[in-house]
């Protein structure tokens, strides 16, 4: 239980609340139009349907990888997520 509690505390400390502006704002020059993008599709996500994640990745022409993980892939599979980040940094 101690390690689960630490994960909860870490997520609470690092994930701030979403503002309404983040949901209604319009990006005038999204970076994905001019820069390479990477996308992890979480096949076991119960917050965002994986099919929608795949569609979003395709829309931005992202390098995508599907992982058997939940909505918080960075907590569930941190080393695999780190590998994706390392691949993106090396591109």
DRENVOLO-644888 format. One line per field, with one value per residue: x, y, z of N, C-alpha, C in turn; chain. Coordinates in Angstrom, 3 decimals. Layout:
N
n.u (X; ...)
n.v (Y; ...)
n.w (Z; ...)
ca.u (X; ...)
ca.v (Y; ...)
ca.w (Z; ...)
c.u (X; ...)
c.v (Y; ...)
c.w (Z; ...)
lodo (A; ...)
! end
This chain:
91
n.u (0.817; 2.054; 3.682; 1.732; 0.410; 2.453; 2.598; 0.101; 0.358; 2.462; 1.299; -0.748; 0.761; 2.068; 0.275; -1.680; -4.895; -7.201; -7.784; -10.615; -10.080; -8.199; -9.717; -11.352; -9.907; -8.288; -5.818; -3.534; -1.281; -0.420; 2.133; 2.454; 2.031; 4.360; 6.459; 7.942; 5.928; 5.103; 3.181; 1.582; -0.541; -2.866; -3.891; -5.588; -6.983; -9.467; -10.482; -10.099; -11.168; -9.304; -9.482; -10.112; -7.792; -5.979; -6.990; -6.499; -3.710; -3.161; -4.252; -2.448; -0.258; 1.532; 4.324; 3.420; 2.874; 1.481; 0.553; -0.064; -1.648; -2.911; -4.709; -2.798; -0.061; 2.592; 2.888; 2.131; 3.729; 6.530; 9.188; 8.865; 7.552; 9.579; 11.391; 10.067; 10.164; 12.925; 13.468; 12.096; 13.586; 15.955; 15.424)
n.v (-1.195; 1.183; 1.948; 2.434; 4.554; 6.473; 6.815; 7.951; 10.335; 11.494; 11.850; 13.628; 15.829; 16.574; 16.772; 19.188; 20.895; 21.005; 23.814; 25.754; 27.232; 25.710; 23.793; 25.118; 26.902; 28.084; 26.863; 28.724; 28.238; 25.316; 23.187; 20.620; 20.828; 21.651; 20.351; 17.177; 14.628; 12.468; 9.729; 7.920; 5.299; 4.170; 1.112; 0.048; 2.107; 3.674; 6.131; 7.730; 6.580; 4.028; 3.874; 6.513; 7.752; 6.666; 7.835; 10.535; 10.539; 9.844; 12.058; 14.087; 13.147; 11.596; 9.762; 6.782; 4.543; 1.638; 0.645; -1.825; -0.590; 1.654; 4.806; 6.368; 5.941; 6.562; 6.001; 3.349; 1.906; 2.903; 2.592; 1.811; 4.055; 5.893; 4.898; 5.566; 8.352; 8.708; 7.756; 9.712; 11.972; 11.395; 11.658)
n.w (0.000; 0.595; -1.626; -3.547; -2.383; -2.502; -5.282; -5.776; -4.318; -5.745; -8.297; -7.600; -6.833; -9.164; -11.283; -12.252; -11.882; -14.648; -16.651; -17.690; -19.972; -21.268; -22.443; -24.176; -25.659; -28.685; -30.746; -32.458; -33.921; -33.982; -32.718; -33.777; -36.454; -37.638; -36.436; -35.577; -34.053; -31.302; -30.094; -27.628; -27.691; -25.531; -25.014; -23.103; -22.021; -20.155; -20.020; -22.297; -25.333; -26.962; -29.800; -30.452; -29.548; -31.392; -33.714; -33.167; -33.094; -35.742; -37.038; -36.485; -37.706; -36.191; -34.870; -33.722; -30.975; -29.703; -26.525; -24.043; -21.769; -19.223; -18.760; -17.514; -18.531; -17.955; -15.290; -15.115; -16.985; -16.814; -17.848; -20.500; -21.491; -21.081; -22.959; -25.353; -25.158; -25.231; -27.816; -29.272; -28.590; -29.825; -32.467)
ca.u (0.000; 2.926; 4.092; 0.537; 0.194; 3.466; 2.189; -1.027; 0.897; 3.245; 0.357; -1.437; 1.705; 2.573; -0.815; -2.553; -6.250; -7.374; -8.554; -11.627; -9.450; -7.495; -10.706; -12.075; -8.986; -7.973; -4.396; -3.378; -0.164; -0.034; 3.485; 2.443; 2.006; 5.710; 7.456; 7.566; 5.177; 5.017; 1.899; 1.389; -1.940; -3.054; -4.919; -6.512; -7.459; -10.912; -10.858; -10.168; -11.206; -8.103; -9.743; -10.003; -6.363; -5.378; -7.428; -5.782; -2.318; -3.155; -4.559; -1.255; 0.821; 2.488; 4.915; 2.631; 3.141; 0.387; 0.995; -1.135; -1.571; -4.073; -4.653; -1.568; 1.002; 3.869; 2.937; 1.961; 4.870; 7.453; 10.376; 8.453; 7.306; 10.914; 11.962; 9.424; 10.716; 14.316; 13.394; 11.700; 14.705; 17.018; 14.949)
ca.v (0.000; 2.348; 2.397; 2.981; 5.876; 7.378; 7.134; 8.882; 11.621; 12.037; 12.314; 14.807; 16.947; 16.961; 16.947; 20.273; 20.861; 21.532; 25.059; 25.821; 27.782; 24.618; 23.006; 25.939; 27.749; 27.704; 26.970; 29.432; 27.652; 24.124; 22.711; 19.380; 21.119; 21.921; 19.555; 15.768; 14.316; 11.074; 9.507; 6.591; 4.877; 3.286; 0.151; -0.268; 3.380; 3.726; 7.545; 8.119; 5.337; 3.822; 4.227; 7.969; 8.061; 6.339; 8.864; 11.780; 10.346; 9.889; 13.430; 14.931; 12.390; 11.271; 8.435; 6.268; 3.213; 1.156; -0.092; -2.413; 0.191; 2.463; 6.232; 6.940; 5.046; 6.892; 5.339; 1.911; 1.364; 4.042; 2.347; 1.839; 5.461; 6.511; 4.488; 6.381; 9.703; 8.655; 7.665; 11.033; 12.899; 11.051; 11.909)
ca.w (0.000; 0.665; -2.958; -4.203; -1.771; -3.053; -6.654; -5.680; -3.887; -6.860; -9.322; -7.075; -6.783; -10.488; -12.242; -11.814; -12.436; -16.000; -16.680; -18.743; -21.176; -21.957; -23.176; -25.153; -26.407; -30.061; -31.062; -33.725; -34.644; -33.231; -33.010; -34.553; -37.892; -38.146; -35.714; -35.412; -32.835; -30.879; -29.429; -27.050; -27.643; -24.381; -25.436; -22.000; -21.482; -19.950; -19.996; -23.707; -26.111; -27.776; -31.206; -30.539; -29.439; -32.697; -34.673; -32.856; -33.535; -37.212; -37.469; -36.389; -38.352; -35.136; -34.719; -32.605; -30.457; -28.867; -25.350; -23.233; -20.541; -18.869; -19.076; -16.955; -18.997; -17.330; -13.989; -15.312; -17.742; -16.910; -18.668; -21.906; -21.818; -21.177; -24.254; -26.384; -25.037; -25.714; -29.277; -29.785; -28.397; -30.757; -33.844)
c.u (0.861; 3.329; 2.916; 0.272; 1.192; 3.119; 1.051; -0.534; 1.696; 2.319; -0.353; -0.524; 2.096; 1.482; -1.773; -3.943; -6.280; -8.199; -9.572; -11.038; -8.718; -8.462; -11.397; -11.167; -8.710; -6.480; -4.253; -2.252; 0.328; 1.322; 3.478; 2.379; 3.401; 6.795; 6.997; 6.871; 5.199; 3.762; 1.874; -0.112; -2.054; -4.216; -5.928; -7.042; -8.972; -11.395; -11.031; -10.160; -9.947; -8.303; -9.647; -8.539; -5.652; -5.741; -6.696; -4.330; -2.221; -3.384; -3.328; -0.028; 1.932; 3.108; 4.158; 3.048; 1.971; 0.979; -0.211; -1.060; -2.844; -3.840; -3.370; -0.392; 2.318; 3.997; 2.884; 3.182; 5.949; 8.655; 10.036; 8.166; 8.640; 11.587; 11.372; 9.994; 12.152; 14.366; 13.058; 12.861; 15.838; 16.668; 15.480)
c.v (1.259; 2.867; 2.978; 4.378; 6.892; 7.766; 8.143; 10.270; 12.290; 12.603; 13.584; 16.031; 17.445; 17.222; 17.998; 20.148; 21.468; 22.805; 24.997; 26.325; 26.699; 23.806; 23.802; 26.805; 27.208; 27.906; 27.630; 28.846; 26.410; 23.574; 21.461; 19.625; 21.288; 21.084; 18.113; 15.550; 12.822; 10.924; 8.078; 6.337; 3.859; 2.347; -0.204; 0.989; 3.326; 5.167; 8.084; 6.823; 5.202; 4.140; 5.732; 8.396; 7.783; 7.390; 10.185; 11.687; 10.445; 11.324; 14.327; 14.251; 12.034; 9.893; 7.844; 4.854; 2.849; 0.333; -0.648; -1.770; 1.000; 3.932; 6.893; 6.015; 5.305; 6.306; 3.828; 1.268; 2.445; 3.798; 2.327; 3.265; 6.193; 6.138; 5.313; 7.799; 9.728; 8.552; 9.018; 12.022; 12.640; 11.351; 13.213)
c.w (0.000; -0.698; -3.734; -3.671; -2.328; -4.489; -6.655; -5.292; -5.003; -7.939; -8.863; -7.084; -8.164; -11.517; -11.706; -12.412; -13.839; -15.935; -17.815; -20.053; -21.963; -22.821; -24.275; -26.010; -27.803; -30.285; -32.426; -34.568; -33.898; -33.685; -33.886; -36.059; -38.475; -37.483; -35.610; -34.068; -32.565; -30.047; -28.897; -27.000; -26.515; -24.671; -24.352; -21.318; -21.344; -19.819; -21.411; -24.514; -26.986; -29.260; -31.419; -30.434; -30.768; -33.740; -34.432; -33.324; -35.055; -37.711; -37.450; -37.006; -37.369; -35.343; -33.533; -32.243; -29.557; -27.728; -24.613; -21.855; -20.358; -19.237; -18.569; -17.259; -18.288; -15.933; -14.128; -15.968; -17.909; -17.813; -20.157; -22.357; -21.962; -22.497; -25.399; -26.366; -25.566; -27.247; -29.887; -29.667; -29.378; -32.200; -34.380)
lodo (A; A; A; A; A; A; A; A; A; A; A; A; A; A; A; A; A; A; A; A; A; A; A; A; A; A; A; A; A; A; A; A; A; A; A; A; A; A; A; A; A; A; A; A; A; A; A; A; A; A; A; A; A; A; A; A; A; A; A; A; A; A; A; A; A; A; A; A; A; A; A; A; A; A; A; A; A; A; A; A; A; A; A; A; A; A; A; A; A; A; A)
! end
